[in-house]
């Protein structure tokens, strides 16, 4: 799962602002009470951030899976078969194995993969007499 640069920058800014807020609250608390914030406050905040990040990652993975299923529904049957095989094989497979497993002839497979590569769904790299097909989405 790739993280866009906008989201990454937003995350860093949010963490920075959280740190600034903690320093302001700590300064105010220190001036009023004469001591710094208890360590437990920092521990609870850290655990909350970790749990929040974990929840975001879980929801993002589920959203990606739902979107992929929607895309698979609208793909033609042969393209869907290829994508499902790639998904079941750690997102990559040799082209000759795809031909053998799908029953699609070599010429048709090459044309389908060229179309999928043009749409940035898969990428192909030469691997001797065959090509390695890697799922890009």
PASEBA-1860 file (N, C-alpha, C; in nm, 3 decimals):
! residues 137
1> XXXXXXXX> 0.084/-0.116/0.000/0.000/0.000/0.000/0.090/0.123/0.000 ~ 0.071/0.204/-0.102/0.150/0.326/-0.112/0.076/0.441/-0.046 ~ 0.153/0.529/0.016/0.096/0.646/0.080/0.129/0.766/-0.007 ~ 0.027/0.844/-0.043/0.052/0.961/-0.126/0.130/1.065/-0.048 ~ 0.201/1.150/-0.121/0.284/1.251/-0.055/0.199/1.352/0.022 ~ 0.080/1.381/-0.027/-0.009/1.474/0.044/-0.048/1.418/0.181 ~ -0.081/1.290/0.184/-0.120/1.228/0.312/-0.001/1.221/0.407 ~ 0.115/1.193/0.353/0.235/1.186/0.436/0.267/1.322/0.498
9> XXXXXXXX> 0.260/1.426/0.417/0.285/1.562/0.468/0.180/1.598/0.572 ~ 0.054/1.566/0.544/-0.053/1.594/0.639/-0.028/1.523/0.772 ~ 0.017/1.399/0.766/0.046/1.323/0.887/0.158/1.386/0.968 ~ 0.265/1.426/0.899/0.376/1.491/0.970/0.334/1.623/1.033 ~ 0.255/1.701/0.960/0.206/1.829/1.014/0.117/1.804/1.135 ~ 0.031/1.703/1.127/-0.058/1.672/1.240/0.022/1.631/1.364 ~ 0.123/1.548/1.345/0.206/1.507/1.459/0.283/1.627/1.515 ~ 0.332/1.714/1.427/0.402/1.834/1.473/0.309/1.923/1.554
17> XXXXXXXX> 0.187/1.945/1.503/0.091/2.028/1.577/0.054/1.965/1.710 ~ 0.045/1.833/1.714/0.017/1.765/1.840/0.130/1.790/1.940 ~ 0.253/1.785/1.893/0.367/1.814/1.980/0.365/1.957/2.031 ~ 0.330/2.051/1.943/0.320/2.191/1.985/0.210/2.208/2.089 ~ 0.097/2.141/2.068/-0.012/2.150/2.166/0.032/2.095/2.301 ~ 0.103/1.983/2.300/0.150/1.926/2.426/0.247/2.021/2.497 ~ 0.334/2.084/2.422/0.428/2.176/2.486/0.355/2.297/2.544 ~ 0.253/2.346/2.473/0.175/2.459/2.526/0.099/2.420/2.652
25> XXXXXXXX> 0.036/2.302/2.648/-0.039/2.256/2.765/0.056/2.232/2.882 ~ 0.171/2.173/2.853/0.270/2.148/2.958/0.319/2.280/3.018 ~ 0.344/2.380/2.934/0.388/2.510/2.983/0.282/2.576/3.069 ~ 0.157/2.570/3.025/0.047/2.628/3.103/0.032/2.555/3.236 ~ 0.037/2.422/3.231/0.022/2.341/3.352/0.137/2.369/3.449 ~ 0.258/2.383/3.395/0.376/2.409/3.479/0.366/2.546/3.545 ~ 0.315/2.646/3.472/0.304/2.780/3.531/0.194/2.786/3.637 ~ 0.087/2.709/3.619/-0.024/2.710/3.715/0.002/2.621/3.836
33> XXXXXXXX> 0.054/2.500/3.811/0.070/2.402/3.918/0.211/2.397/3.976 ~ 0.306/2.448/3.901/0.443/2.446/3.950/0.517/2.317/3.919 ~ 0.455/2.226/3.844/0.522/2.102/3.804/0.478/2.066/3.663 ~ 0.553/1.976/3.599/0.518/1.937/3.462/0.405/1.834/3.464 ~ 0.353/1.807/3.346/0.247/1.707/3.333/0.297/1.571/3.377 ~ 0.212/1.491/3.437/0.253/1.354/3.475/0.288/1.272/3.350 ~ 0.379/1.178/3.367/0.424/1.094/3.256/0.310/1.012/3.199 ~ 0.212/0.977/3.281/0.100/0.896/3.235/0.022/0.966/3.123
41> XXXXXXXX> 0.017/1.098/3.126/-0.053/1.173/3.020/0.017/1.150/2.887 ~ 0.150/1.155/2.887/0.225/1.130/2.764/0.209/0.985/2.718 ~ 0.206/0.892/2.811/0.190/0.750/2.776/0.053/0.725/2.714 ~ -0.050/0.783/2.774/-0.186/0.766/2.719/-0.195/0.827/2.580 ~ -0.135/0.942/2.561/-0.136/1.007/2.430/-0.064/0.922/2.325 ~ 0.051/0.868/2.362/0.126/0.785/2.269/0.047/0.660/2.230 ~ -0.011/0.594/2.328/-0.092/0.474/2.301/-0.211/0.510/2.213 ~ -0.273/0.624/2.237/-0.387/0.667/2.156/-0.346/0.690/2.011
49> XXXXXXXX> -0.231/0.751/1.990/-0.183/0.775/1.854/-0.154/0.642/1.784 ~ -0.092/0.548/1.854/-0.061/0.418/1.794/-0.190/0.344/1.758 ~ -0.286/0.342/1.848/-0.414/0.274/1.821/-0.486/0.342/1.706 ~ -0.486/0.475/1.703/-0.549/0.548/1.593/-0.485/0.516/1.460 ~ -0.352/0.511/1.456/-0.283/0.475/1.333/-0.315/0.334/1.288 ~ -0.323/0.241/1.383/-0.357/0.103/1.351/-0.498/0.094/1.291 ~ -0.592/0.168/1.349/-0.730/0.168/1.298/-0.735/0.226/1.156 ~ -0.660/0.333/1.131/-0.656/0.392/0.998/-0.602/0.292/0.896
57> XXXXXXXX> -0.496/0.221/0.931/-0.438/0.123/0.839/-0.538/0.011/0.811 ~ -0.609/-0.036/0.913/-0.708/-0.142/0.892/-0.820/-0.097/0.800 ~ -0.873/0.024/0.824/-0.981/0.073/0.740/-0.933/0.098/0.597 ~ -0.810/0.147/0.581/-0.758/0.171/0.448/-0.744/0.041/0.371 ~ -0.698/-0.065/0.437/-0.686/-0.195/0.371/-0.823/-0.248/0.330 ~ -0.922/-0.228/0.416/-1.056/-0.276/0.384/-1.115/-0.196/0.269 ~ -1.094/-0.065/0.269/-1.144/0.019/0.160/-1.079/-0.022/0.029 ~ -0.948/-0.048/0.030/-0.879/-0.091/-0.091/-0.935/-0.223/-0.143
65> XXXXXXXX> -0.964/-0.316/-0.053/-1.020/-0.445/-0.093/-1.158/-0.427/-0.155 ~ -1.240/-0.341/-0.097/-1.375/-0.315/-0.149/-1.366/-0.252/-0.288 ~ -1.276/-0.155/-0.305/-1.260/-0.090/-0.435/-1.211/-0.189/-0.539 ~ -1.119/-0.278/-0.501/-1.069/-0.378/-0.595/-1.181/-0.472/-0.638 ~ -1.267/-0.512/-0.545/-1.379/-0.599/-0.581/-1.475/-0.529/-0.676 ~ -1.496/-0.399/-0.657/-1.583/-0.324/-0.749/-1.522/-0.318/-0.889 ~ -1.391/-0.297/-0.895/-1.323/-0.292/-1.025/-1.329/-0.429/-1.092 ~ -1.311/-0.535/-1.016/-1.315/-0.670/-1.074/-1.451/-0.701/-1.134
73> XXXXXXXX> -1.558/-0.646/-1.075/-1.693/-0.672/-1.127/-1.713/-0.614/-1.266 ~ -1.647/-0.503/-1.298/-1.670/-0.439/-1.428/-1.570/-0.481/-1.535 ~ -1.467/-0.557/-1.496/-1.369/-0.603/-1.594/-1.427/-0.716/-1.679 ~ -1.382/-0.727/-1.804/-1.421/-0.843/-1.884/-1.373/-0.972/-1.818 ~ -1.437/-1.082/-1.850/-1.412/-1.210/-1.783/-1.265/-1.254/-1.789 ~ -1.202/-1.239/-1.905/-1.063/-1.284/-1.918/-0.968/-1.198/-1.836 ~ -0.991/-1.066/-1.836/-0.908/-0.977/-1.755/-0.928/-1.005/-1.606 ~ -1.053/-1.031/-1.568/-1.083/-1.062/-1.428/-1.009/-1.189/-1.385
81> XXXXXXXX> -1.008/-1.288/-1.473/-0.940/-1.415/-1.443/-0.790/-1.393/-1.421 ~ -0.729/-1.309/-1.504/-0.586/-1.279/-1.493/-0.557/-1.206/-1.362 ~ -0.637/-1.105/-1.331/-0.616/-1.026/-1.209/-0.633/-1.114/-1.086 ~ -0.734/-1.201/-1.086/-0.756/-1.289/-0.971/-0.640/-1.386/-0.952 ~ -0.584/-1.437/-1.063/-0.468/-1.525/-1.052/-0.347/-1.450/-0.996 ~ -0.328/-1.327/-1.041/-0.216/-1.247/-0.989/-0.235/-1.218/-0.841 ~ -0.357/-1.186/-0.801/-0.385/-1.160/-0.660/-0.358/-1.283/-0.574 ~ -0.390/-1.399/-0.626/-0.369/-1.522/-0.551/-0.224/-1.568/-0.547
89> XXXXXXXX> -0.139/-1.504/-0.627/0.001/-1.545/-0.635/0.095/-1.429/-0.596 ~ 0.063/-1.360/-0.488/0.147/-1.249/-0.438/0.168/-1.139/-0.542 ~ 0.066/-1.111/-0.621/0.064/-1.001/-0.718/0.163/-1.014/-0.833 ~ 0.219/-1.132/-0.856/0.310/-1.148/-0.971/0.308/-1.293/-1.019 ~ 0.334/-1.309/-1.149/0.338/-1.442/-1.208/0.403/-1.430/-1.346 ~ 0.463/-1.537/-1.392/0.521/-1.538/-1.525/0.410/-1.551/-1.628 ~ 0.431/-1.488/-1.744/0.328/-1.486/-1.847/0.296/-1.626/-1.897 ~ 0.395/-1.713/-1.911/0.368/-1.848/-1.961/0.283/-1.928/-1.861
97> XXXXXXXX> 0.299/-1.902/-1.732/0.214/-1.969/-1.632/0.071/-1.917/-1.640 ~ 0.056/-1.786/-1.665/-0.078/-1.731/-1.683/-0.148/-1.795/-1.802 ~ -0.073/-1.815/-1.910/-0.130/-1.880/-2.029/-0.176/-2.021/-1.994 ~ -0.094/-2.095/-1.921/-0.127/-2.233/-1.886/-0.247/-2.240/-1.791 ~ -0.252/-2.150/-1.694/-0.359/-2.157/-1.593/-0.493/-2.104/-1.642 ~ -0.490/-2.007/-1.733/-0.617/-1.949/-1.780/-0.672/-2.019/-1.902 ~ -0.586/-2.082/-1.981/-0.632/-2.145/-2.103/-0.645/-2.046/-2.218 ~ -0.603/-1.923/-2.198/-0.605/-1.822/-2.303/-0.479/-1.842/-2.387
105> XXXXXXXX> -0.494/-1.834/-2.522/-0.376/-1.856/-2.605/-0.276/-1.741/-2.590 ~ -0.152/-1.766/-2.634/-0.041/-1.673/-2.611/-0.066/-1.535/-2.673 ~ -0.120/-1.534/-2.794/-0.142/-1.407/-2.864/-0.247/-1.324/-2.791 ~ -0.358/-1.388/-2.757/-0.465/-1.318/-2.686/-0.416/-1.269/-2.550 ~ -0.339/-1.353/-2.480/-0.284/-1.315/-2.350/-0.195/-1.192/-2.364 ~ -0.110/-1.192/-2.465/-0.020/-1.079/-2.486/-0.099/-0.951/-2.512 ~ -0.204/-0.962/-2.591/-0.286/-0.844/-2.621/-0.360/-0.793/-2.497 ~ -0.413/-0.886/-2.418/-0.483/-0.846/-2.295/-0.385/-0.779/-2.199
113> XXXXXXXX> -0.266/-0.837/-2.185/-0.167/-0.780/-2.093/-0.115/-0.645/-2.143 ~ -0.104/-0.629/-2.275/-0.064/-0.499/-2.330/-0.168/-0.394/-2.295 ~ -0.295/-0.431/-2.307/-0.404/-0.339/-2.272/-0.402/-0.306/-2.123 ~ -0.383/-0.407/-2.039/-0.376/-0.384/-1.894/-0.254/-0.300/-1.857 ~ -0.144/-0.322/-1.929/-0.023/-0.244/-1.903/-0.044/-0.098/-1.944 ~ -0.113/-0.076/-2.055/-0.144/0.060/-2.101/-0.229/0.134/-1.998 ~ -0.318/0.061/-1.931/-0.405/0.121/-1.829/-0.340/0.122/-1.690 ~ -0.212/0.085/-1.683/-0.134/0.085/-1.558/-0.192/-0.008/-1.452
121> XXXXXXXX> -0.252/-0.118/-1.496/-0.303/-0.219/-1.403/-0.193/-0.319/-1.371 ~ -0.113/-0.355/-1.473/-0.001/-0.446/-1.454/0.124/-0.384/-1.516 ~ 0.238/-0.437/-1.478/0.364/-0.401/-1.544/0.433/-0.531/-1.585 ~ 0.504/-0.525/-1.698/0.572/-0.644/-1.749/0.721/-0.617/-1.758 ~ 0.799/-0.715/-1.715/0.944/-0.708/-1.730/0.993/-0.838/-1.793 ~ 1.092/-0.825/-1.880/1.147/-0.943/-1.946/1.213/-1.035/-1.845 ~ 1.188/-1.164/-1.863/1.243/-1.265/-1.774/1.284/-1.385/-1.859 ~ 1.392/-1.368/-1.937/1.434/-1.475/-2.026/1.340/-1.487/-2.144
129> XXXXXXXX> 1.285/-1.607/-2.165/1.193/-1.630/-2.276/1.050/-1.590/-2.244 ~ 1.024/-1.551/-2.123/0.890/-1.511/-2.084/0.896/-1.373/-2.020 ~ 0.786/-1.328/-1.968/0.781/-1.199/-1.900/0.720/-1.218/-1.762 ~ 0.767/-1.136/-1.670/0.712/-1.136/-1.535/0.602/-1.031/-1.531 ~ 0.483/-1.072/-1.492/0.368/-0.983/-1.483/0.348/-0.948/-1.337 ~ 0.347/-0.818/-1.306/0.331/-0.772/-1.169/0.210/-0.680/-1.164 ~ 0.122/-0.707/-1.069/0.003/-0.625/-1.050/0.044/-0.490/-0.993 ~ -0.002/-0.382/-1.056/0.038/-0.247/-1.014/-0.062/-0.181/-0.922
137> X> -0.185/-0.226/-0.922/-0.288/-0.161/-0.838/-0.301/-0.230/-0.705
END
